[in-house]
Amino acid sequence: MTNTDAIQPRARSIFVFPAYGAGWIGGQVFRDVPALILLPFMLSAVGVPPAVAGAAIFLPKLWVVFCDPLMGLLSDRTRSRWGRRRPFLLAGSILCGLTFVLLFNVPDLSSGSVKGIYIGVIYTLASTTFSIYSVPYLTMGSELAADMHERTVVMGWRQVGLGFGLVAGNAMPLWLVQQGGGGAAGYSFMSVVLAAVCFLTMITTFLGTASVPLHEHNDAPVPLYDQVRLAARNRPFLMLVASNFAQLVGSAGAYATIAMYMVYHQHMSFSFISSFLLLMSLMVVITPALWTMLSRRIGKRAVFVIAIIGFIGSFGSFGLIEPGDTRWIYAFSVALGSFNCGFSLMAFSMLLDTIAYDKKISGLNREGVYAGLWSAMDKTAFAFGALLAGLALSYFGYQESTEGFVTQSAEALRGITLTYIGMPTGFAVVSLALIFGYGLTEKDLGATPSQ
């Protein structure tokens, strides 16, 4: 199949990469806050039963499995004076801010289960609006870089945005809930503040990428089913997706239960949890350059492996910490943030390599479809992890409440600890095994290996 790329000749601003990274501050907030506090919000402020709460998080993501690839295909085929991706960035910025507020403002309905259904419906809408933004955003990353190592640089800027997004999305929510008076009113206040963060940072990418040369591809249209079928032949992509999926399922379980683990097992306040998450998030801002330099020396997959092993060791070590030992908790927050940055940065950089590899072997420009498939698996993994966490807490007898963190049985406390530590370590081991099936190199991409 013949492919012609027409690039509109205009200079790219030096602010493009920082503007691109800024967009994922809001993207990470929108992605992480529900993963971190939507389950505790439903269990402790709204009175939703644990199993219903888990389903309210998971079921909307089943739609995303179809929505994200469709959004990628749609952006691939879009023609506008703003290019293929930027119209979606504008619409997504606005809609994400609005739906984020709706998610944490629940009407006074007849029962906890009905409230759970309401949240599930709103979360489906919010997930759709996030697809409008996140899939074209990720796809744009593949269009900003010219070679294998510049892809790591682009993703490094995204990783910096991710780090600041972690600060806003992990350290701020519980603090904002307290500032808003706690309970449902506190969550409502939190949602308004963080919705503003989402909108302002996400629209920065739309505004800051105006100087990016427009890529207009003249591929003959290929049905989505055929594109997905062809993508399934890209073994490096499949192994990378599977490895990343496993790691994210475990991380989502930890996100969903961290507040409960710290309160019930470590006897820590919301303020301490915010400090713990802040320190972890700062490491994601600080360490991308170090991981980038290391990847040039030993390769991306090797860095991914090192980071996953460190992540497993760090989470597993929580089982050795005595309740209230803040020194070790802070030490592990530094380790977790650093190792999380390492495998996350490599995963996204390797994703762009698999897209370039596909273009080389197929002659097609299917960046949007690949980004859509990746994004769908990413979001589904986080939702599946939250579902498993909710089911585990239900199995161990966790009692929901509208009055905050109420007294729990010894069995429920054991379930919290097992879920918080066991899920991330167990699924990370699976991720480690799968990544050895990824064998893409610079030679496969037609580049000369770096010295």
ABEGO torsion letter per residue (X at the ends): XBBBBBBBBBBBBAAAAAAAAAAAAAAAAAAAAAAAAAAAAAAAAAGBBAAAAAAAAAAAAAAAAAAAAAAAAAAAABBBAAEAAAAAAAAAAAAAAAAAAAAABBBBBABAAAAAAAAAAAAAAAAAAAAAAAAAAAAAAAAABABAAAAAAAAAAAAAAAAAAAAAAAAAAAAAAAAAGEEAAAAAAAAAAAAAAAAAAAAAAAAAAAABBBBBBABBBBBAAAAAAAAAABAAAAAAAAAAAAAAAAAAAAAAAAAAAAAAAAGBBAAAAAAAAAAAAAAAAAAAAAAAAAAAAAEAAAAAAAAAAAAAAAAAAAAABBBGBAAAAAAAAAAAAAAAAAAAAAAAAAAAAAAAAAAAAAGBBAAAAAAAAAAAAAAAAAAAAAAAAAAAAAAAGBBBBAAEBBBBBAAAAAAAAAAAAAAAAAAAAAAAAAAAABABBAAAAGBBBBX
